[in-house]
Amino acid sequence: MKFTKILFAASLLLSMELSAQKITTIVSDTYNKKLDQTTLVLIPYGNVTFQGKWKKFRSDESSKQYFFRDQDSTVLSIAKVPQKGYPFYEQGLDDKSFPLAIYNWEKDYMTKYGKVQPKLITDQSDQGYVLWQVEAKDVHTILLNGSRNEYAYNFSISSKKWSDERKIGFLTEIFKQN
């Protein structure tokens, strides 16, 4: 529960930054049975497609964060927003430096206010993303922060049934395919 409050606070902080931009987003999600893919449509930002049948159960329109659940109760969070919506954004911050910048920003916030210690799993900044994790009580979440074409991609996954390797592979695949 405490970790959920921390993620909510981080989402709220992001939403304050993004809401200042006053951009209306049209959102829908669909499942393609033939391809076994779910697609989140985010107009004007673009789509995010991922494998499997996922059902959207919650969204935070102000932070542009959307939450999905699959049949085994794994929870996936997706956000795709312009980089310039973040408080630390500076002109010239490129796709290789942005992912580590957002990780450090999130880490500082969670460490200070959430009393949890995020841990960097792998720095793939040269490929446009970083993977990290947060553990709190019975919740173990893997997160990916990525950057491409001036958009920030923020994915997280929590599951009691998936291994860390599967979570990492899944998030990495989403980023690489989008």
C-alpha positions as CSV (number, residue, x, y, z in Angstrom):
1,M,0.0,0.0,0.0
2,K,2.8,2.4,0.9
3,F,4.5,1.7,-2.5
4,T,1.2,2.4,-4.2
5,K,1.0,5.8,-2.5
6,I,4.6,6.5,-3.6
7,L,3.8,5.8,-7.2
8,F,0.6,7.8,-6.9
9,A,2.6,10.8,-5.5
10,A,5.1,10.5,-8.4
11,S,2.2,10.3,-10.9
12,L,0.7,13.4,-9.3
13,L,3.9,15.3,-9.5
14,L,4.2,14.4,-13.2
15,S,0.6,15.3,-13.8
16,M,1.1,18.8,-12.4
17,E,3.9,19.3,-14.9
18,L,2.0,17.8,-17.8
19,S,-1.3,19.5,-17.0
20,A,0.4,22.9,-17.4
21,Q,0.7,22.1,-21.1
22,K,-3.1,21.8,-21.5
23,I,-2.9,19.1,-24.2
24,T,-6.1,17.2,-24.9
25,T,-5.4,13.5,-25.5
26,I,-7.8,11.1,-27.2
27,V,-7.3,7.6,-25.8
28,S,-8.6,4.1,-26.7
29,D,-7.4,0.6,-26.4
30,T,-8.1,-2.5,-28.6
31,Y,-7.2,-6.1,-28.7
32,N,-6.3,-7.9,-31.9
33,K,-7.1,-11.6,-31.5
34,K,-5.3,-12.6,-34.7
35,L,-2.0,-10.9,-33.7
36,D,-2.6,-11.5,-29.9
37,Q,-1.7,-7.8,-29.3
38,T,-3.2,-5.0,-27.3
39,T,-2.8,-1.4,-28.6
40,L,-3.1,1.7,-26.6
41,V,-3.9,4.6,-28.9
42,L,-2.8,8.0,-27.6
43,I,-3.7,10.9,-30.0
44,P,-1.7,13.1,-30.5
45,Y,1.3,11.1,-29.1
46,G,0.9,7.8,-31.1
47,N,0.3,4.2,-30.2
48,V,1.9,1.7,-27.9
49,T,1.4,-1.9,-28.8
50,F,2.2,-4.9,-26.6
51,Q,1.8,-8.7,-26.7
52,G,-1.2,-10.5,-25.1
53,K,-4.7,-9.7,-24.1
54,W,-4.7,-6.9,-21.6
55,K,-7.7,-5.0,-20.1
56,K,-7.4,-1.3,-19.2
57,F,-8.7,-0.9,-15.6
58,R,-7.6,2.5,-14.6
59,S,-6.1,5.7,-16.0
60,D,-4.7,8.9,-14.8
61,E,-5.5,11.4,-17.5
62,S,-3.5,14.2,-16.0
63,S,-0.3,12.1,-15.9
64,K,-1.1,10.3,-19.1
65,Q,-0.6,7.0,-17.3
66,Y,-2.7,3.9,-18.2
67,F,-3.0,0.7,-16.2
68,F,-3.7,-2.7,-17.7
69,R,-4.3,-6.2,-16.2
70,D,-3.9,-9.6,-17.8
71,Q,-5.7,-12.8,-17.0
72,D,-3.2,-13.7,-14.2
73,S,-3.5,-10.3,-12.5
74,T,-0.2,-9.0,-13.7
75,V,-0.4,-5.2,-13.8
76,L,1.2,-3.1,-16.6
77,S,1.5,0.7,-16.5
78,I,2.1,2.7,-19.7
79,A,2.8,6.3,-20.3
80,K,4.0,8.1,-23.4
81,V,4.4,11.8,-23.1
82,P,6.6,14.6,-24.5
83,Q,9.9,14.9,-22.7
84,K,9.5,18.6,-22.3
85,G,6.7,18.0,-19.8
86,Y,9.2,16.9,-17.1
87,P,10.5,19.5,-14.6
88,F,14.1,18.5,-15.2
89,Y,13.9,18.7,-18.9
90,E,16.4,21.0,-20.6
91,Q,16.8,21.8,-24.3
92,G,19.4,19.5,-25.8
93,L,18.6,16.5,-23.5
94,D,18.9,13.7,-26.1
95,D,17.4,10.2,-26.3
96,K,20.6,8.8,-24.8
97,S,20.7,11.0,-21.7
98,F,17.0,11.4,-21.0
99,P,16.3,7.9,-19.7
100,L,19.0,8.1,-17.0
101,A,17.9,11.7,-16.1
102,I,14.3,10.5,-15.5
103,Y,15.6,7.5,-13.5
104,N,17.7,9.8,-11.3
105,W,14.7,12.2,-10.8
106,E,12.4,9.3,-9.9
107,K,15.0,7.7,-7.6
108,D,15.6,11.0,-5.7
109,Y,11.9,11.5,-5.2
110,M,11.2,7.9,-4.1
111,T,14.2,7.9,-1.8
112,K,13.3,11.2,-0.2
113,Y,9.5,10.9,0.1
114,G,8.8,7.2,-0.3
115,K,11.5,5.8,2.0
116,V,12.3,3.1,-0.7
117,Q,15.5,2.7,-2.5
118,P,15.1,2.1,-6.3
119,K,17.8,0.0,-7.8
120,L,19.2,0.3,-11.4
121,I,19.1,-3.0,-13.1
122,T,20.7,-2.0,-16.4
123,D,21.7,1.2,-18.1
124,Q,21.0,0.8,-21.8
125,S,21.1,4.6,-22.4
126,D,23.0,4.0,-25.7
127,Q,19.8,2.2,-26.8
128,G,17.5,4.8,-25.3
129,Y,16.3,3.1,-22.1
130,V,17.1,2.1,-18.5
131,L,15.6,-0.7,-16.4
132,W,15.2,-0.4,-12.7
133,Q,13.3,-1.9,-9.8
134,V,11.5,-1.0,-6.7
135,E,10.6,-3.3,-3.8
136,A,8.3,-2.4,-1.0
137,K,6.7,-5.0,1.3
138,D,5.1,-7.6,-1.0
139,V,5.3,-5.5,-4.2
140,H,8.2,-6.0,-6.6
141,T,8.0,-3.7,-9.7
142,I,10.3,-3.5,-12.7
143,L,10.3,-0.2,-14.6
144,L,11.6,1.0,-17.9
145,N,12.2,4.6,-18.7
146,G,12.9,5.2,-22.4
147,S,13.3,8.0,-24.8
148,R,12.7,8.3,-28.6
149,N,11.9,11.2,-30.9
150,E,11.3,13.6,-28.0
151,Y,8.9,11.3,-26.3
152,A,9.3,9.7,-22.9
153,Y,8.2,6.1,-22.5
154,N,7.5,5.0,-19.0
155,F,6.5,1.3,-18.4
156,S,6.2,-0.7,-15.2
157,I,5.1,-4.2,-14.5
158,S,4.2,-6.0,-11.2
159,S,3.4,-9.6,-11.0
160,K,3.4,-12.4,-8.4
161,K,3.7,-15.0,-11.2
162,W,6.2,-13.6,-13.7
163,S,9.9,-13.9,-13.1
164,D,12.1,-10.8,-13.2
165,E,13.6,-12.0,-16.4
166,R,10.2,-12.3,-18.0
167,K,9.2,-8.8,-16.8
168,I,12.4,-7.3,-18.1
169,G,12.1,-9.0,-21.5
170,F,8.4,-7.9,-21.8
171,L,9.1,-4.3,-21.0
172,T,12.2,-4.2,-23.3
173,E,10.2,-5.7,-26.1
174,I,7.4,-3.1,-25.8
175,F,10.0,-0.3,-25.9
176,K,11.9,-1.8,-28.9
177,Q,8.7,-2.4,-30.9
178,N,7.2,1.1,-30.3
